[in-house]
Amino acid sequence: MNRNKSIFKAVRNNMNLSELINYFRNGGSYKEFCHDQSVDQESEAVEIYMEQPLELNNTLAFFEIETTEGSLEFFKDGVRYYSLFGFPYLINVLEEIKNSDHQDLADKDIAELLYNYVMSKE
């Protein structure tokens, strides 16, 4: 069991949007997630960024708004990221799906819907 947990943690460190959705839909907690990602859960807001150029399965990164100052684009360690949305938005969407007739949607389908939503805002 301990071995599986360490494997899951390694996957979470380089996850894409579908994997992030899967983590939360399968009981993952925000507190544990922030701890594993070394993100301050007490931040005013933790934002979800995606590596550029934007593609559905790109790796995500998570930053406190105090670090990014709310920028749509953020550059760190030689990588350019684009802000998708904050964690409250993701958690709300997943709760709405859970309590709707669409709870059987696959994680990858939810990821695609969220990604398309972000792309339509540009």
C-alpha positions as CSV (number, residue, x, y, z in Angstrom):
1,M,0.0,0.0,0.0
2,N,2.8,2.4,0.9
3,R,4.4,1.8,-2.5
4,N,1.2,2.6,-4.3
5,K,0.9,5.9,-2.4
6,S,4.4,7.0,-3.4
7,I,3.7,6.1,-7.1
8,F,0.5,8.1,-6.9
9,K,2.3,11.1,-5.4
10,A,4.9,10.9,-8.2
11,V,2.1,11.0,-10.8
12,R,0.5,14.0,-9.1
13,N,3.7,16.0,-9.4
14,N,3.5,15.9,-13.2
15,M,-0.2,15.7,-13.8
16,N,-2.3,16.9,-16.6
17,L,-5.9,18.2,-16.3
18,S,-7.5,14.8,-16.6
19,E,-5.3,13.4,-13.8
20,L,-6.0,16.3,-11.6
21,I,-9.8,15.8,-12.1
22,N,-9.3,12.1,-11.4
23,Y,-7.5,12.9,-8.1
24,F,-10.3,15.0,-6.7
25,R,-13.1,12.8,-8.1
26,N,-11.5,9.8,-6.2
27,G,-11.5,11.4,-2.8
28,G,-8.2,13.4,-2.9
29,S,-8.2,16.3,-0.5
30,Y,-7.2,19.9,-1.2
31,K,-5.2,20.0,2.0
32,E,-3.1,16.9,1.0
33,F,-2.8,18.1,-2.5
34,C,-1.4,21.5,-1.4
35,H,1.0,19.7,0.9
36,D,2.2,17.3,-1.8
37,Q,2.7,20.2,-4.3
38,S,4.4,22.5,-1.7
39,V,1.6,25.1,-2.2
40,D,0.3,27.2,0.7
41,Q,-3.3,26.2,1.2
42,E,-3.8,29.3,3.3
43,S,-3.0,31.5,0.2
44,E,-5.6,34.0,-0.8
45,A,-6.0,31.8,-4.0
46,V,-4.1,28.9,-5.5
47,E,-4.3,29.0,-9.3
48,I,-4.0,26.2,-11.9
49,Y,-1.6,26.9,-14.7
50,M,-0.8,24.9,-17.8
51,E,2.5,24.7,-19.7
52,Q,2.5,26.6,-23.0
53,P,1.9,26.2,-25.9
54,L,-1.5,25.1,-24.6
55,E,-2.5,21.6,-25.4
56,L,-5.1,19.5,-23.5
57,N,-2.7,17.0,-22.0
58,N,0.1,19.4,-21.1
59,T,1.5,19.4,-17.6
60,L,-0.1,21.6,-14.9
61,A,1.6,23.8,-12.3
62,F,0.1,25.3,-9.2
63,F,1.0,28.7,-7.8
64,E,-0.2,31.0,-5.1
65,I,-1.7,34.2,-6.4
66,E,0.8,36.0,-4.2
67,T,3.5,34.5,-6.5
68,T,1.9,35.2,-9.8
69,E,0.2,38.4,-8.8
70,G,-2.8,37.2,-10.8
71,S,-1.0,37.2,-14.2
72,L,-2.5,35.2,-17.0
73,E,1.0,34.2,-18.1
74,F,3.7,33.3,-15.6
75,F,7.3,32.3,-16.3
76,K,9.2,30.0,-13.9
77,D,12.3,27.9,-14.3
78,G,12.4,28.4,-18.0
79,V,8.8,27.3,-18.5
80,R,6.0,29.6,-19.6
81,Y,2.6,28.9,-18.0
82,Y,-0.9,30.1,-18.7
83,S,-3.6,30.5,-16.0
84,L,-6.6,28.2,-16.5
85,F,-8.6,29.0,-13.3
86,G,-8.4,28.9,-9.6
87,F,-9.0,25.8,-7.4
88,P,-12.5,27.0,-6.2
89,Y,-13.7,26.9,-9.8
90,L,-12.5,23.4,-10.4
91,I,-13.9,22.1,-7.1
92,N,-17.3,23.8,-7.8
93,V,-17.5,22.2,-11.3
94,L,-16.7,18.8,-9.9
95,E,-19.3,19.2,-7.2
96,E,-21.9,20.3,-9.7
97,I,-21.1,17.3,-11.9
98,K,-21.3,14.9,-9.0
99,N,-24.8,16.2,-8.1
100,S,-26.1,16.2,-11.7
101,D,-27.2,13.8,-14.3
102,H,-23.7,14.0,-15.8
103,Q,-21.8,12.3,-13.0
104,D,-20.9,9.4,-15.4
105,L,-18.7,11.7,-17.5
106,A,-15.2,10.4,-17.8
107,D,-12.4,12.5,-16.4
108,K,-10.9,13.1,-19.8
109,D,-14.3,14.4,-21.0
110,I,-14.5,16.9,-18.1
111,A,-10.9,17.9,-18.8
112,E,-11.8,18.6,-22.4
113,L,-14.9,20.6,-21.4
114,L,-12.9,22.7,-19.0
115,Y,-10.0,23.2,-21.5
116,N,-12.5,24.2,-24.2
117,Y,-14.1,26.7,-21.8
118,V,-10.7,28.3,-21.1
119,M,-9.8,28.4,-24.8
120,S,-13.2,30.1,-25.6
121,K,-12.3,32.9,-23.2
122,E,-9.2,33.9,-25.1
